[in-house]
Amino acid sequence: MLLGIVRNPRSRRNRDRPAIDAGRLGSDTLLREPRSHAELDAVLAEFAARGVGLLAVDGGDGTVRDVLSAARGSFATLPPMAFLASGKTNILAGTSGNWGTGQSGLERLAGATAAGLPPTLPRRPVSTLEVVSGDRRLTGFVLGAGAYARAIALADHGLADRISFGPARVAAGIGRGIMALAKGEERARWLAGAPMRLALDGGASAEPSRPRLIFLATTLRRFTLGVWPFWDGETRHPLRFLAVDAPPQRLAAALLPALRGRPAPWMREAGYRSGSAARIVLQLRERFVLDGEAYDPGEGGLVSIAAGPAVEFVSP
């Protein structure tokens, strides 16, 4: 099996590492380090033409998002994937398997591939998240807006910027937001939420625009650290969502049950809503975040979210 590796040399854990010795990875390994979207497109076209059977990403969630978004244009069917957690956020590697980092991680993966990917290695198929906003088409796994986007922005500065594990980084951002609220700074802005209009499955009965504290959508089946802020509709659709009205009612009492996906009986009527859908259309006035990267919504603020083809993750 031919192994194709897309390595991001500018990712958090790769920046200060020595150059990779590709010769030690074997003749059945292609290692490429694209530095632009155009170079990434060319690399994935090469991988597809040469029949790469396992596609590996050495970077963070943003690199995975970029690779998946570009790979759809080169591969008729996405090959199995493997992750090396070398980024600032590594939610995917934390939930779907991490082969390590640096030269040792790459050699570990190359050795397993040369051995024919033994059947004892776990394989986890997960649906992708397809996002369309204006003329931009993206593929990822976790989309957020409102307080989630603000928490990501906070986590990109100061002490939180040095936390590379995805959920901990987001938690650090939320923690800084809570501290701001406790001081009274930003309190009104955070609690007022962000205006959003939410339509499930493209139905005509779309909800009117209203302020929401947070919106989350994912096709992953679990997060790390025991966090899973979704409930209802467990098996109906692969696309799960959470929407919390603003200003949030009894936020302190709702926080832990919401993070565990076990809402108290009063929470549904109080504006804490979760479920599943085949397709969601958001209308936003603020930026949304997909796998750690912020984007402006398209024309009219519309963002379409749906479950896409499944990708098989190969874990050590």
N, C-alpha and C positions, 0 to 999 in steps of 0.2 A: 504493500500500500504506500502511495506517495503522500508524504506529509508536507503541507504548505503552512508556513508560519508567517503571520503578519505581526511584526514587532514594532511597537511604538517607542522609539529611543527617547522621546520627550516625556513619557509617562513618569509618574511620581517616583517609582522605585527603580526605573531604568536610567534616570538622568545621570547619576554619578557612578554607574557601573562601568567596568571596562568593556571594550568591544567583545562581542560574542565570537568565539572560534567556531565558525560554521563547519569546518572540516571534521570536528569531533562529533557532529550530529549525524553523520552517515550520508551515503550517496542518495538515499531515498528521501532526503529532506531538502525542501526549498525554503530558505530564510530570506525574507525581504523586509526592508525598513522604509516604507513610503513616507514622505514628508509633506504630501499634499493630497487633496482629494483626487486630483488628476492622476497622480502616481498610484494611489490606492486602486483606482479603476483599472489601470494598466496591469497592476500586480494580480488582481483577481481575474482579469481576462486571461492572463498567462496561466494561472492556477487551473482555471476551467479547461483551457485548451490542452494542458498537459495531463489532465485527469487526476487532479488531487483528490484523494479519498478521505482525508481528514484535514480539516481547516482549523488551525490553532491561532489564538489571539493572545499576544503577550502585551498586555496593557490593562487599562481599567474599563469601567462600564462604558465610558464614552467611546473608546476604541472599538469595543464590541458593537456598539450601536452603529458606528460609521462603517465597519466591515459588513455587518448584516445588511445595512441599507444599500451598500454598493454591490454586494454579492448577488442580490436579486437580479441585477442586470447582466450578470455573467454566467451564473449557474442555472440550468433548467430546473434542477432540484438541489437544494442546499445540502452539502455533505455533512456528516457528523462534525461536531465542533469540540474543541478542548480549550480550557482557559488557563492562563498563567497570571495570577493576581499581582499585577505590577502597577496599578493605578492609584488614584486618589480615592475613588470609590470602587469597591470590588464586590458589590452585592451579588452579581451573577456567579462569580467564582465561589463566593461563600455559600450559595445555595445549590450550586450545580457541580461543584468539584473544582479543586485547585491543584495543578501539577507543580506548584512552587514558583520560584522566580529565578532569574539569572541563568547562568550557564548550566548549573546543576539541574534546574527545573526543565530546561529545554532538552538536556541529555536524557533525563528520566522519561520525558514524553517520546523522544525519538527512539529510545530503546524499546518502549512498549509498542510503538508503531511497527518497528522492525520485526518484533515478535508476532506480528499479526493481530494486535489488539486482543489479547486473550479474552475468552468469553466471561472470565470472572470479573472483568472490569464493569462497573455499573454503567448503564446507559439510561439517560433520563430524557424522554421526549417532552418538550414544552412548547406550547404555541407562542408565536411571536406576537408583538403588539404593533399593528400597522396604524400609522398616524399620517393624516393628510391635512395640511394647512396651507392654503393658497396653492402655489405651484411646488411646494416642498412635500416630498414623500419620504417618511422616515420609518425605520424598523427598530424596535427596542423592546423593553420589558416593563419599565415603571414610569408612568407619567403622573405629574403632580402639578397643582396650581394652588394659588392662595398662600396659606401659611407654609406649605411645603416648599414652594419656590423661594419664599423669604428665608426659610431655614437653611436651604442650600446656599443662598447668597451669604448668610451670616457665617456658615461653616467654611466659607472660602477665605476667611480672614482670621488673623490672630492665632491663638492657640489651637482652635479647631482646625485650622488649615493643615496642621501637622498630623491629623488623625486620618489614616489611609483606609481604614476599614469602613465600608459604606454605611451600615446602620449606625455605627458609633459617630460617624461624621455628621449624619443628619441629626442624631440625638444631641450632639454638641451644639448645632445650630439652633435647635428648638430650645435647648437649655439657655443659650444666650438670649433668645427671644423672651423666655420666661423671666430672666433677670431684668430685661428691659421693662417688662410689664410690671415687675415688682417695684421698680424705681419710678414708675409712672411714665417713663420715656417710651414712646411708640405705642403706649397702651391702647389709645383710641384707634389708631390705624390698624393694629393687629386684630383687635376684637371686632372692628367694623367689617372685617372680611374683604372679599373682592367680588364685585358683581359677576354673576355667571348665569347663563341660561343653559339648561340641561334637557336634552331630548334623548330618550332611550329607544333604541331600535328604529330610529328615524320616524317615529310615530307622529301623527298630527297633533296629538295631545301633549305637545311639549310644554314643560313648565315655564312660567314667566321668569324673567330675569330676577334674581334675588341675590343678596350678598351671602357669600359662604366663607366660612373660616378656612376650609380646606377641601380639596378634591384630589382623590387618588384613583388610579386605574392600573391594573396589572394583569398579565397572563401567567405570572409565576404562581406556583402552588404553595409556596411558603416563603417566609423571610427568615433571617437569622435572629438569634438572641431571643427566641420565643415570641417575636412580634408578628402579629397577623391581624391587622385592623379591618377585617372583612367578615361579614356574616350574611346569612340568608342566601338562597339560590346556589347552594354549594355545588351542584352537579348540572345545572341547566345550561350554562354557557362557560367557556374558558375565560371570558373577560369579566373580572371582578372590579367593583368600584366602591368608593366611600365618599360621601358628601355630607358635610356638617354645616348647618345653617349658622349665620352670624347675625347678631352676637351670640356666641354659644351659651346655652343654658347649663348651669352647674358643671362647668368645665372640669374643675378639680375632681369631682365625683365620677365624671364620665371617662376621664383619661385612661385609667388602668383597664377598666372593662373594654374600652374601645381598642386599645392596643392588643389585647388578648383575643379579640373577636368574640367576646361574650358580653353583649350589652345587657344592662339592667332593663327591666320591663318598661321603665318610664322613658328611656332614651329615644326610642323610635318616634314617639309623639313629640319629643322635644327637639326634633330636627337632626338627629343622628341617623343617617340612612346608609344602608349598604345592600348590595345584591349583585346580580350578574346580568349581563346583556350581550346580545350579539353585536350591537353597534351603539356607540354613544356619540352624539354631536354636542360639543360645547361651544358656547359663544362667550368670549372673554374680552376683557379690556386690558388685562395685564399679561405678562409673559408666562409661559408654561415651561416646565422642566421635563425633559425626557432623558433618563439615565444620566443624570448629573449635568446636562447641558441645557441652558435657557434659550428659548426661541420666542420670537414675536409671533402672535397668531396671524393667520392669513387675512385676506380681504373680508371685511365685515366681522373680524374676530372669530371666525369659525374654525374649529378644530374637530376633525372626524377621527374617531378611535374605533378600531375593530380588531378582532383576533385574526391573525394571519397564519401561514403554514407553520407546522411544528418543526422544531430543530431538535436533533438528538445530541445531547451533551454526553461526552465520554469522560468519566471520572476515574481517578486513580484508585 
